[in-house]
């Protein structure tokens, strides 16, 4: 995957239906361990709740999907929450929906709507970010060119990770993978003499807040 949408902050949503109170909590979880730790935390915080339903999607390619009805009729709780995560197009996301039973049965359709709606509210009540697959391109130059190159990069809204000052200056830029070849070609054209570059092997995710 070259792009992912993730949560930029935790979110909470609340919904009431026939005296039952539903509270949804959502967070970014970069792996299954983080998702399970979050679920355990919410369960501990709501240890007196009737149900703590959860769902999460994690993995480099969103290949890990898990959900639990936590005692609710099969398919009425965890699945609707999972579908809400998918509907938002989110990666690395975990959601727990806590229910405090109000004494009135909601039926299967009512449960599906209530759990899905509460998860939706939590996901809507937080900020999102886009992760773009990127690479670090290191530009080497003498100090006379540093200001010009830095100014050009800022004009083009390129992300400067950091600058190192040794015998020559080195600017470390984060460039989306799909734009790397074009970026390097432009650097060659604009600064044909005095700027060399090296592409670091480590892949990085570039964060853009939505």
C-alpha positions in Angstrom: 0.0 0.0 0.0 1.4 3.4 -1.0 -1.2 5.4 1.0 -3.1 4.8 4.2 -5.6 6.8 6.2 -5.1 6.6 10.0 -6.4 8.3 13.1 -4.4 11.3 14.1 -5.9 11.3 17.6 -8.1 9.1 19.8 -11.9 9.6 19.5 -15.0 8.9 21.7 -18.7 8.7 20.7 -21.8 8.1 22.8 -25.2 6.9 21.8 -28.3 5.9 23.8 -31.1 3.5 22.7 -34.0 2.4 24.9 -32.1 3.1 28.2 -29.0 1.3 27.0 -25.9 3.5 26.9 -23.2 2.8 24.3 -19.8 4.4 24.4 -17.2 3.9 21.6 -13.5 4.5 21.9 -11.1 4.5 18.9 -7.4 4.8 18.5 -4.5 4.2 16.1 -3.0 0.8 16.6 0.1 0.1 14.5 0.1 -3.7 15.2 -2.0 -6.4 16.8 -0.3 -6.0 20.2 -1.2 -2.3 20.3 -4.8 -3.1 19.4 -5.1 -5.8 22.1 -3.5 -3.5 24.7 -6.0 -0.8 23.9 -8.9 -3.3 24.2 -7.6 -4.5 27.6 -7.3 -0.9 28.8 -10.9 0.0 27.8 -12.2 -3.2 29.3 -10.5 -2.5 32.6 -11.8 1.1 32.6 -15.4 -0.3 32.0 -15.1 -3.5 34.0 -18.8 -3.1 35.2 -20.2 -2.8 31.7 -22.5 -5.4 30.2 -20.4 -5.8 27.1 -17.2 -4.5 25.7 -17.4 -5.2 21.9 -14.3 -4.6 19.7 -13.0 -4.6 16.2 -9.6 -3.7 14.6 -7.8 -3.7 11.3 -4.0 -3.8 11.4 -1.1 -5.0 9.3 1.1 -3.6 6.5 -1.7 -4.4 4.0 -4.6 -4.3 6.4 -4.4 -8.1 6.3 -5.4 -8.6 10.0 -9.0 -8.1 10.9 -10.5 -9.1 14.2 -13.9 -8.5 15.9 -15.8 -9.8 19.0 -19.4 -9.7 19.9 -18.5 -10.2 23.6 -21.7 -12.1 24.4 -24.1 -10.2 22.1 -25.9 -12.4 19.5 -23.5 -13.4 16.8 -22.9 -10.8 14.1 -24.8 -8.0 15.8 -22.0 -6.1 17.5 -18.4 -6.7 16.4 -19.1 -7.0 12.7 -21.0 -3.6 12.5 -18.1 -2.0 14.2 -15.6 -3.6 11.8 -17.7 -2.4 8.9 -17.6 1.2 10.1 -13.7 1.0 10.2 -13.7 -0.3 6.7 -16.3 2.3 5.6 -14.0 5.1 6.8 -11.1 3.5 4.8 -9.0 3.4 7.9 -5.8 1.4 8.5 -4.1 0.7 11.9 -7.4 1.3 13.7 -9.0 -0.3 16.9 -12.4 0.4 18.2 -14.1 -0.7 21.4 -17.8 -0.1 22.0 -19.0 -0.5 25.6 -22.6 -1.1 26.5 -24.4 -0.6 29.7 -27.6 -2.5 29.4 -30.8 -0.5 30.2 -33.2 -3.4 30.7 -34.9 -3.3 27.3 -33.9 -5.7 24.5 -33.1 -4.1 21.2 -33.4 -7.1 18.9 -30.8 -8.1 16.4 -31.5 -5.1 14.0 -31.4 -2.7 16.9 -28.1 -4.0 18.1 -26.5 -3.7 14.7 -27.7 -0.1 14.3 -26.6 0.9 17.8 -23.1 -0.6 17.7 -22.5 0.7 14.2 -23.8 4.1 15.0 -21.7 4.5 18.1 -18.6 3.4 16.4 -19.3 5.9 13.6 -19.7 8.7 16.0 -16.3 8.0 17.6 -14.6 7.8 14.2 -16.2 11.0 13.1 -15.2 12.8 16.3 -11.5 12.7 15.7 -8.9 13.9 13.2 -7.5 11.8 10.4 -4.1 11.7 8.7 -2.8 10.3 5.5 0.4 8.2 5.4 2.2 8.2 2.1 5.0 5.7 1.4 8.2 7.7 1.1 12.0 7.6 1.0 14.7 9.8 2.4 16.7 11.6 -0.3 20.0 13.1 1.0 21.2 16.2 -0.9 24.9 17.0 -0.6 26.2 20.5 -1.5 28.7 23.2 -0.5 27.6 25.8 1.9 27.3 28.5 -0.8 24.4 26.5 -2.3 22.7 25.6 0.9 20.4 28.6 1.1 19.3 28.3 -2.5 18.5 24.6 -2.3 16.7 25.1 1.1 14.7 27.9 -0.3 13.7 25.9 -3.4 12.6 23.0 -1.2 10.5 25.2 1.0 8.8 26.8 -2.0 7.9 23.4 -3.3 6.6 22.4 0.1 9.0 19.5 0.4 9.5 18.0 3.8 13.0 18.7 5.2 13.7 16.1 7.9 16.9 17.6 9.1 20.2 19.3 7.9 23.7 18.1 8.8 26.7 20.4 8.8 30.0 18.8 8.2 32.6 19.3 5.4 29.6 19.9 3.1 26.0 20.5 4.0 23.5 17.6 3.7 19.7 18.1 3.5 17.7 15.1 4.3 14.3 15.3 2.5 11.3 13.0 2.8 9.9 12.3 -0.7 6.9 10.2 -1.7 8.1 7.0 -3.4 6.2 7.7 -6.5 7.7 11.2 -6.8 11.3 10.3 -6.1 12.5 9.8 -9.6 11.0 13.0 -10.9 12.3 14.9 -7.8 15.8 13.8 -8.4 15.6 14.7 -12.1 14.4 18.2 -11.2 17.3 18.7 -8.7 19.8 17.7 -11.4 18.2 20.3 -13.8 18.0 23.1 -11.3 21.4 22.6 -9.7 23.5 20.8 -12.4 26.7 21.6 -10.6 27.4 21.3 -6.9 24.4 19.1 -5.7 24.8 15.3 -5.4 22.2 13.0 -3.8 21.9 9.6 -2.2 18.7 7.6 -1.7 18.6 5.9 1.7 17.2 2.4 1.7 14.9 2.7 4.7 11.3 3.3 3.8 9.3 5.9 5.7 5.7 7.0 6.0 5.1 10.7 5.3 2.3 12.1 7.4 -0.2 14.6 6.1 -2.9 15.8 8.4 -6.4 15.9 6.8 
